[in-house]
Amino acid sequence: MIYYRKNDSFTDKEVMAIYCYDILRGYRTISVIHRYAQDHLSDHFPELCDYAAIAHRVNKLSN
């Protein structure tokens, strides 16, 4: 089992905001969504989690 450190400063609401925003922009994979967020949204989300944590949280929230 992989352990993901909980980042309390980056909320589930922020994860879903980034995910939904990028889906509406046409991005379909979590890796592309995360890369876009790192490159273009870091000013708005300075506590952005790493790719593995984002992928885990999106999958957890979709269940």
C-alpha positions as CSV (number, residue, x, y, z in Angstrom):
1,M,0.0,0.0,0.0
2,I,1.3,3.5,-0.9
3,Y,1.0,6.1,1.8
4,Y,0.0,9.6,0.8
5,R,0.9,12.3,3.2
6,K,-2.1,14.4,3.9
7,N,-1.7,18.0,2.9
8,D,-4.2,19.9,5.1
9,S,-3.3,23.2,3.3
10,F,-4.5,21.8,0.0
11,T,-8.2,20.9,0.2
12,D,-10.4,18.5,-1.6
13,K,-12.4,21.5,-2.9
14,E,-9.2,22.8,-4.5
15,V,-8.4,19.4,-6.0
16,M,-11.9,19.3,-7.6
17,A,-11.8,22.9,-8.7
18,I,-8.6,22.2,-10.7
19,Y,-9.9,18.9,-12.0
20,C,-13.2,20.4,-13.2
21,Y,-11.6,23.5,-14.6
22,D,-9.2,21.5,-16.7
23,I,-11.8,18.9,-17.8
24,L,-13.8,21.9,-19.2
25,R,-10.6,23.1,-21.0
26,G,-10.4,19.7,-22.7
27,Y,-7.7,18.0,-20.6
28,R,-8.6,14.3,-19.9
29,T,-5.8,12.7,-17.9
30,I,-4.7,13.5,-14.4
31,S,-1.1,13.8,-15.5
32,V,-1.9,16.5,-18.0
33,I,-4.2,18.2,-15.5
34,H,-1.5,18.3,-12.9
35,R,1.1,19.6,-15.3
36,Y,-1.2,22.4,-16.4
37,A,-2.0,23.3,-12.8
38,Q,1.8,23.4,-12.0
39,D,2.6,25.5,-15.1
40,H,-0.4,27.9,-15.1
41,L,-2.3,27.8,-11.8
42,S,0.4,27.8,-9.2
43,D,-0.2,31.4,-8.3
44,H,-3.8,30.5,-7.3
45,F,-2.8,27.2,-5.7
46,P,0.6,27.7,-4.0
47,E,0.2,24.5,-1.9
48,L,-0.4,22.2,-4.9
49,C,0.2,18.6,-4.1
50,D,2.5,16.3,-6.2
51,Y,1.0,14.2,-9.0
52,A,0.6,11.0,-7.0
53,A,-1.3,12.8,-4.2
54,I,-3.6,14.6,-6.7
55,A,-4.3,11.3,-8.6
56,H,-5.0,9.5,-5.3
57,R,-7.4,12.3,-4.1
58,V,-9.3,12.6,-7.4
59,N,-9.8,8.8,-7.5
60,K,-10.8,8.8,-3.8
61,L,-13.3,11.6,-4.4
62,S,-14.8,10.0,-7.4
63,N,-16.0,7.0,-5.4
